[in-house]
Amino acid sequence: MDFLAAMVPYLAVIVPSAALAALFYFAMKAIFNADRSEREALAQAEREADERLD
């Protein structure tokens, strides 16, 4: 029980930082996935526009 009581202050410092890092990771992952999808959609639209012009 003493070990657990000694670990609580360390966990109180590490857990919020780890949670913030995880939140940042998933937010950046979502942004990059949205950017990739937008680039693919734009490329597809440009291909379709080029096909119509030919």
PyMOL commands that place a pseudoatom at each C-alpha (Angstrom):
pseudoatom trace, name=CA, resn=MET, resi=1, chain=A, elem=C, hetatm=0, pos=[0.000, 0.000, 0.000]
pseudoatom trace, name=CA, resn=ASP, resi=2, chain=A, elem=C, hetatm=0, pos=[2.906, 2.347, 0.679]
pseudoatom trace, name=CA, resn=PHE, resi=3, chain=A, elem=C, hetatm=0, pos=[4.171, 1.806, -2.870]
pseudoatom trace, name=CA, resn=LEU, resi=4, chain=A, elem=C, hetatm=0, pos=[0.818, 2.835, -4.330]
pseudoatom trace, name=CA, resn=ALA, resi=5, chain=A, elem=C, hetatm=0, pos=[0.646, 5.901, -2.093]
pseudoatom trace, name=CA, resn=ALA, resi=6, chain=A, elem=C, hetatm=0, pos=[4.138, 6.881, -3.209]
pseudoatom trace, name=CA, resn=MET, resi=7, chain=A, elem=C, hetatm=0, pos=[3.196, 6.519, -6.888]
pseudoatom trace, name=CA, resn=VAL, resi=8, chain=A, elem=C, hetatm=0, pos=[0.117, 8.773, -6.792]
pseudoatom trace, name=CA, resn=PRO, resi=9, chain=A, elem=C, hetatm=0, pos=[2.014, 12.092, -7.074]
pseudoatom trace, name=CA, resn=TYR, resi=10, chain=A, elem=C, hetatm=0, pos=[4.016, 10.792, -10.028]
pseudoatom trace, name=CA, resn=LEU, resi=11, chain=A, elem=C, hetatm=0, pos=[0.891, 9.528, -11.756]
pseudoatom trace, name=CA, resn=ALA, resi=12, chain=A, elem=C, hetatm=0, pos=[-0.829, 12.851, -11.118]
pseudoatom trace, name=CA, resn=VAL, resi=13, chain=A, elem=C, hetatm=0, pos=[1.956, 14.539, -13.091]
pseudoatom trace, name=CA, resn=ILE, resi=14, chain=A, elem=C, hetatm=0, pos=[2.371, 11.982, -15.888]
pseudoatom trace, name=CA, resn=VAL, resi=15, chain=A, elem=C, hetatm=0, pos=[-1.259, 11.098, -16.691]
pseudoatom trace, name=CA, resn=PRO, resi=16, chain=A, elem=C, hetatm=0, pos=[-2.404, 14.592, -17.806]
pseudoatom trace, name=CA, resn=SER, resi=17, chain=A, elem=C, hetatm=0, pos=[0.696, 14.984, -19.971]
pseudoatom trace, name=CA, resn=ALA, resi=18, chain=A, elem=C, hetatm=0, pos=[0.173, 11.563, -21.557]
pseudoatom trace, name=CA, resn=ALA, resi=19, chain=A, elem=C, hetatm=0, pos=[-3.505, 12.310, -22.154]
pseudoatom trace, name=CA, resn=LEU, resi=20, chain=A, elem=C, hetatm=0, pos=[-2.652, 15.627, -23.791]
pseudoatom trace, name=CA, resn=ALA, resi=21, chain=A, elem=C, hetatm=0, pos=[-0.031, 13.931, -25.973]
pseudoatom trace, name=CA, resn=ALA, resi=22, chain=A, elem=C, hetatm=0, pos=[-2.586, 11.304, -27.048]
pseudoatom trace, name=CA, resn=LEU, resi=23, chain=A, elem=C, hetatm=0, pos=[-5.151, 14.007, -27.820]
pseudoatom trace, name=CA, resn=PHE, resi=24, chain=A, elem=C, hetatm=0, pos=[-2.579, 15.906, -29.894]
pseudoatom trace, name=CA, resn=TYR, resi=25, chain=A, elem=C, hetatm=0, pos=[-1.626, 12.711, -31.755]
pseudoatom trace, name=CA, resn=PHE, resi=26, chain=A, elem=C, hetatm=0, pos=[-5.213, 11.878, -32.700]
pseudoatom trace, name=CA, resn=ALA, resi=27, chain=A, elem=C, hetatm=0, pos=[-5.990, 15.481, -33.674]
pseudoatom trace, name=CA, resn=MET, resi=28, chain=A, elem=C, hetatm=0, pos=[-2.953, 15.648, -35.968]
pseudoatom trace, name=CA, resn=LYS, resi=29, chain=A, elem=C, hetatm=0, pos=[-3.784, 12.230, -37.413]
pseudoatom trace, name=CA, resn=ALA, resi=30, chain=A, elem=C, hetatm=0, pos=[-7.309, 13.416, -38.233]
pseudoatom trace, name=CA, resn=ILE, resi=31, chain=A, elem=C, hetatm=0, pos=[-5.976, 16.605, -39.837]
pseudoatom trace, name=CA, resn=PHE, resi=32, chain=A, elem=C, hetatm=0, pos=[-3.491, 14.717, -42.004]
pseudoatom trace, name=CA, resn=ASN, resi=33, chain=A, elem=C, hetatm=0, pos=[-6.118, 12.158, -43.037]
pseudoatom trace, name=CA, resn=ALA, resi=34, chain=A, elem=C, hetatm=0, pos=[-8.524, 14.949, -43.996]
pseudoatom trace, name=CA, resn=ASP, resi=35, chain=A, elem=C, hetatm=0, pos=[-5.779, 16.660, -45.992]
pseudoatom trace, name=CA, resn=ARG, resi=36, chain=A, elem=C, hetatm=0, pos=[-4.955, 13.418, -47.804]
pseudoatom trace, name=CA, resn=SER, resi=37, chain=A, elem=C, hetatm=0, pos=[-8.616, 12.819, -48.625]
pseudoatom trace, name=CA, resn=GLU, resi=38, chain=A, elem=C, hetatm=0, pos=[-9.000, 16.384, -49.891]
pseudoatom trace, name=CA, resn=ARG, resi=39, chain=A, elem=C, hetatm=0, pos=[-5.929, 16.042, -52.126]
pseudoatom trace, name=CA, resn=GLU, resi=40, chain=A, elem=C, hetatm=0, pos=[-7.270, 12.757, -53.547]
pseudoatom trace, name=CA, resn=ALA, resi=41, chain=A, elem=C, hetatm=0, pos=[-10.675, 14.320, -54.230]
pseudoatom trace, name=CA, resn=LEU, resi=42, chain=A, elem=C, hetatm=0, pos=[-9.058, 17.340, -55.889]
pseudoatom trace, name=CA, resn=ALA, resi=43, chain=A, elem=C, hetatm=0, pos=[-6.876, 15.115, -58.069]
pseudoatom trace, name=CA, resn=GLN, resi=44, chain=A, elem=C, hetatm=0, pos=[-9.934, 13.073, -59.080]
pseudoatom trace, name=CA, resn=ALA, resi=45, chain=A, elem=C, hetatm=0, pos=[-11.874, 16.237, -59.948]
pseudoatom trace, name=CA, resn=GLU, resi=46, chain=A, elem=C, hetatm=0, pos=[-8.964, 17.518, -62.030]
pseudoatom trace, name=CA, resn=ARG, resi=47, chain=A, elem=C, hetatm=0, pos=[-8.730, 14.185, -63.880]
pseudoatom trace, name=CA, resn=GLU, resi=48, chain=A, elem=C, hetatm=0, pos=[-12.444, 14.289, -64.633]
pseudoatom trace, name=CA, resn=ALA, resi=49, chain=A, elem=C, hetatm=0, pos=[-12.189, 17.909, -65.836]
pseudoatom trace, name=CA, resn=ASP, resi=50, chain=A, elem=C, hetatm=0, pos=[-9.247, 17.027, -68.069]
pseudoatom trace, name=CA, resn=GLU, resi=51, chain=A, elem=C, hetatm=0, pos=[-11.202, 14.092, -69.546]
pseudoatom trace, name=CA, resn=ARG, resi=52, chain=A, elem=C, hetatm=0, pos=[-14.104, 16.392, -70.392]
pseudoatom trace, name=CA, resn=LEU, resi=53, chain=A, elem=C, hetatm=0, pos=[-11.802, 18.827, -72.171]
pseudoatom trace, name=CA, resn=ASP, resi=54, chain=A, elem=C, hetatm=0, pos=[-10.202, 16.148, -74.362]
for i in range(1, 54): cmd.bond("trace and resi %d" % i, "trace and resi %d" % (i + 1))
show_as sticks, trace
zoom trace
